[in-house]
Amino acid sequence: MKKSYGIIAILVSSVSLLFAETNAHIEVKLFKNWVIEQEVNCGNFNLVIKNTGTEPILLAKSHVHFEVGQLVTRPLPYDPSEDFRQEQEYQRVAGGKDFLFSLFPDEMHVYEGRKFLLDSQIPFSEEMRFTVSIYVGKGVWLNSEPLIINGVVPDSEEKVATVGDANFRCDLMAVTYKNERWLYSKSPKGDYFEICPVSLTNEIRVEPHDGKRLYKIWDGDKSMIYQDGTCILLEGPDENNVFGKWTRERKQKAEADNAEVRRKKAEAQ
């Protein structure tokens, strides 16, 4: 089974605000760099934000508020008319009591437990170019360098199970492209939602687990726990649970680095 998935893009953005500097070094993890046409929002990603400027950066505490009020994946070229709408969304978040926190210079932040989705405005094509942008208010964006995801036709796909209840059922599909095979949830409308990589050759089996919309997914002799409707594994080996592995490792590094930054600042005072 392939040991490395997706790509990591290191992104840098700099904006000068009067005599202060707002800088961000952003690490974006794409869990795979290809999508199929029926894939909703063209895939998943997560990111680490490091403040490399001289002023605090205000970020939403909740990943939900961050995704609504600040995080935008924008197809190239940009549509400047989107700035007004984003300012409105940002103000709804910024106006909430204790919705924001300050990311201080030299510190970094990882949003846990959530894959962020690429914007549905990015039209499906063989090569989709976009940026990951963070809106910090008053027309100011922290923009990434351009990223690329490829739209592909899969080599094969197979239904492995049906999950859900009488109100809403989904099919779990194994989709193969070149040397990768990914498990998807397929809605009754035909939309595909990425879950996790699986082996190229093992039989994928699914059985109910604990009766709480949880399912045990077997990839050969390896098992995973999947919660229907989330597209995220609650448990699983690192080679399947690549999102959980990456988030865990990057959070540990961020916490260690932040502790060292605060220690040095305390010593300097």
WOKA-V732788 format. One record per backbone hydrogen bond with DSSP energy under -0.5 kcal/mol. NH is the residue of the N-H (numbers start at 1). CO is the residue of the C=O. Records with the same first field share a line. If there is no record, write none. Layout:
# WOKA-V732788
NH->CO + CO
This chain:
# WOKA-V732788
7->30
9->28
11->9 + 26
13->24
15->22
17->15 + 20
18->16
20->17
22->15
23->21
24->13
25->50
26->11 + 24
27->25 + 48
28->9 + 26
29->46
30->7 + 28
31->29 + 44
35->150
37->152
39->36
40->192
42->39
43->40
45->116
46->29
48->27
49->109
50->25 + 48
51->107
52->23 + 50
53->23
54->21
55->21
57->103
59->57 + 101
61->99
66->62
67->63
68->64
69->65
70->66
71->66
72->133
74->72 + 131
75->73
76->129
80->78
82->79
83->80
84->81
85->81
86->82
87->83
88->84
89->85
90->86
91->87
92->88
93->89
94->90
95->91
96->93
99->96
101->59
103->57 + 101
104->102
106->51
107->104
109->49
111->47
112->110
116->45
118->41 + 43
122->119
123->121
128->149
129->127
130->147
131->74
133->72 + 131
134->142
135->70
136->140
140->137
141->139
142->134
143->141
144->132
147->130
149->128
150->33
151->125
152->35
154->152
155->176
156->176
158->174
160->172
161->172
163->170
165->168
170->163
171->186
172->161
173->171 + 184
174->158
175->173 + 182
176->156
177->180
180->177
181->198
182->175
183->196
184->173
185->193
186->171
187->185 + 191
190->187
192->38
193->185
195->183
196->183
197->240
198->181
205->203 + 218
207->216
209->214
212->209
214->209
215->226
216->207
217->215 + 224
218->205 + 216
219->217 + 222
220->203 + 218
221->219
222->219
224->217
225->235
226->215 + 224
227->232
228->213 + 226
230->227
231->227
234->225
235->225
240->237
241->237
242->240
245->241
246->242
247->243
248->244
249->245
250->246
251->247
252->248
253->249
254->250
255->251
256->252
257->253
258->254
259->255
260->256
261->257
262->258
263->259
264->260
265->261
266->262
267->263
268->264
269->265 + 266
